[in-house]
Amino acid sequence: MTRFAFDHVHLRSPDPDVTGAWFVDNLEAVHVRRQEGPSSLRVVLDLGGLNLFIDRVPASTPGVPPAPFLGIEHLALAVKGVDAIVEELRARGVRIVMEPNNPNPTTRIAFVEGPENVRVELLERSAG
């Protein structure tokens, strides 16, 4: 067994409920739990097997700069039918950052923008 195993990705939001609802409504995340304390709020989602923690921060908290930038730049989700998914998301008003394209013969990708400028790659691989 390896000593390290992936556990979660942590997002910050002034409104974790709204941010979490976006991932549930648009990317089929599953709401796991909501934990509220006297001065804290965390929404926990399952996003395609990924534990996604969304914690409340003040609205004045600085956001991420426009991509590209150093550090973690985006989340990537494996999908089937990327073109149809992009059209569904577009119809819901989701901002498409990069239209579907093929960076190589066996991969088709697109990027959408989530809450707090989180970029999400939709990635479809085919046998090559």
Secondary structure, DSSP 8 states (H G I E B T S, - for coil): --S-----EEEEES-HHHHHHHHHHHH--EEEEEEEETTEEEEEEEETTEEEEEEE--TTS----SSS-SS--EEEEE-S-HHHHHHHHHHTT-EEEEEEEEEETTEEEEEEE-GGG-EEEEEEE---
